[in-house]
Structure formats: C-alpha cells, structure tokens
Amino acid sequence: MPRWILRGTSKTIGSNRKDEDDMGIMKMAEEALAGLDTISCEDALARKNDGDLVFVDVRDIREVEKSDTIEGSHHAPRGMIEFWFDPESPYFREIYGDKDKTYVLFCNGNPRSALSAKALKDMGITNVAQLRDGMPAWREAGGPTVEKKRK
C-alpha cells in the first residue's frame, strides 16, 4: 500500500502500519497455520462418525446463511470463539468444553480458522485442529453439507 508523508511533518497517511515489515492479516494467518495441527478433508471424512471430532464453523453467521456448512457442525463466530471456549467466561458454551473431543475449526479457506485455532491454543486449549482449506475443500471431497437458515 502506498504511503504518503504530509508536507512539513513526519506523519504518514495511506497506511496504518508502522513500517513495511509489519505483519498483515494474511501473514499472521500463515504464521498461525504453521503452528497448528491440521486435518485434511479426507481424514476428517474418514473420522466424522467416530464421535471424537466436533466441527466448528467460525464464519460470520450471514456468510453461513448464504451458503452451507458441514453437516452436524456447530457455529462459533471468530469474534466470540475465545469467550465460548473459556470455562471462566460468562459466555462459555458446554459444547466447547469436552477435553476428549478434537475441535476442528473451519472457514471458507484457511485464514479465519487458523487465527481462531491459534487464539485457542494460546489460551491453553490443545484439543483443537484446523480443517485444511475449509468449506471449498470439504465440498470438493464430497463431505455432507446442510443449509442453515435464520431461526
């Protein structure tokens, strides 16, 4: 992104980053993904009925309502995921507190689920993985989907 220096000052406009080496969101997601356990759609499909995986859609609810989601998945938007997974939070949801399950986070690719999974790992929640390449890969692999409409 171009940066402009206002004449007579050292103030820059056109970018809110301190300098060009600052990390953008895609770089953050890439680094988050590198430190995560990932599961392929093929592996996830093979294990789907074993009962040890809980699929978690981190997309915005409006995005989910306009498309589809993994059959049997739960929704935890990226903006609430830490609150819903933290047993000390007043927003904690029991579904996200089972230490014997692996929570497989997904979005429409990798970035949001990677950032969400990293946040949970940073909180000490270790039974979390990321579904590699998200919903497009799930559909391509023939994974079952359902439409979710507004209640």
SULQUIQUI-V140751 format. One record per pair of residues at least 24 apart in sequence whose ideal C-beta (glycine too) atoms are under 10 Angstrom apart, sorted by the first residue. I is the first residue (numbers start at 1). J is the second residue. Records with the same first field share a line. If there is no record, write none. Layout:
I: J ; J
This chain:
25: 111 ; 112 ; 115
26: 110 ; 111
28: 111 ; 114 ; 115 ; 118
29: 107 ; 109 ; 110 ; 111 ; 112 ; 113 ; 114 ; 115 ; 118
30: 110 ; 111 ; 114
31: 114 ; 115 ; 118
32: 110 ; 111 ; 113 ; 114 ; 115 ; 116 ; 117 ; 118 ; 119 ; 121 ; 122 ; 130
33: 110 ; 111 ; 113 ; 114 ; 115 ; 117 ; 118 ; 130 ; 132
34: 114 ; 118
35: 114 ; 117 ; 118 ; 121 ; 122
36: 105 ; 110 ; 113 ; 114 ; 117 ; 118 ; 120 ; 121 ; 128 ; 129 ; 130 ; 132
37: 102 ; 104 ; 117 ; 121 ; 126 ; 127 ; 128 ; 129 ; 130
38: 104 ; 110 ; 113 ; 114 ; 117 ; 129 ; 130 ; 131 ; 132 ; 133
39: 102 ; 104 ; 105 ; 106 ; 129 ; 130 ; 131 ; 132
40: 131 ; 132 ; 133 ; 137 ; 141
41: 70 ; 106 ; 131 ; 132 ; 133 ; 134 ; 135 ; 136 ; 137 ; 138 ; 139 ; 140 ; 141 ; 142 ; 143
42: 132 ; 137 ; 141 ; 142 ; 143
43: 104 ; 129 ; 131 ; 132 ; 141
44: 70 ; 102 ; 104 ; 106 ; 129 ; 131 ; 132 ; 137 ; 138 ; 141 ; 143
45: 70 ; 138 ; 141 ; 142 ; 143 ; 144
47: 102 ; 104
48: 72 ; 104 ; 143 ; 144
51: 100 ; 101
52: 98 ; 100 ; 101 ; 102 ; 127
53: 101 ; 102 ; 103 ; 104 ; 129 ; 131
54: 95 ; 96 ; 98 ; 101 ; 102 ; 103 ; 104 ; 105 ; 127 ; 128
55: 102 ; 103 ; 104 ; 105 ; 106 ; 131 ; 138 ; 143
56: 81 ; 84 ; 85 ; 95 ; 96 ; 103 ; 104 ; 105 ; 106 ; 107 ; 113 ; 116 ; 117 ; 120 ; 128 ; 131
57: 105 ; 106 ; 107 ; 108 ; 112 ; 113 ; 131 ; 134 ; 135 ; 148
58: 105 ; 106 ; 107 ; 108 ; 112 ; 113 ; 114 ; 115 ; 116 ; 117 ; 130 ; 134
59: 106 ; 107 ; 108 ; 112 ; 113 ; 134 ; 135
60: 107 ; 112
61: 148 ; 150
62: 150
63: 107 ; 108 ; 112 ; 135
64: 108 ; 135 ; 147 ; 148 ; 149 ; 150
65: 147 ; 148 ; 149 ; 150
66: 147 ; 148
67: 108 ; 135 ; 139 ; 145 ; 147 ; 148
68: 135 ; 138 ; 139 ; 144 ; 145 ; 146 ; 147 ; 148
69: 106 ; 135 ; 138 ; 145 ; 146 ; 147 ; 148
70: 104 ; 106 ; 131 ; 134 ; 135 ; 138 ; 139 ; 143 ; 144 ; 145 ; 146
71: 138 ; 143 ; 144 ; 145 ; 146
72: 144 ; 146
73: 104 ; 105 ; 106 ; 131 ; 135 ; 138 ; 145 ; 146 ; 148
74: 103
75: 148
76: 103 ; 105 ; 116 ; 120
77: 112 ; 116
78: 105 ; 107 ; 111 ; 112 ; 113 ; 115 ; 116 ; 119
79: 116
81: 105 ; 112 ; 113 ; 115 ; 116 ; 117 ; 119 ; 120 ; 123 ; 125 ; 128
82: 116 ; 119 ; 120 ; 122 ; 123 ; 125
85: 116 ; 119 ; 120 ; 123 ; 125 ; 128
86: 120 ; 123 ; 124 ; 125
87: 125
96: 120 ; 125 ; 128
97: 125
98: 127
99: 125 ; 126 ; 127
100: 127
101: 127 ; 128
102: 126 ; 127 ; 128 ; 129
103: 127 ; 128 ; 129 ; 130
104: 128 ; 129 ; 130 ; 131 ; 132
105: 129 ; 130 ; 131 ; 134
106: 130 ; 131 ; 132 ; 133 ; 134 ; 135 ; 137 ; 138
107: 131 ; 133 ; 134 ; 135
108: 133 ; 134 ; 135 ; 136
109: 133 ; 134 ; 135 ; 136 ; 137
110: 134 ; 137
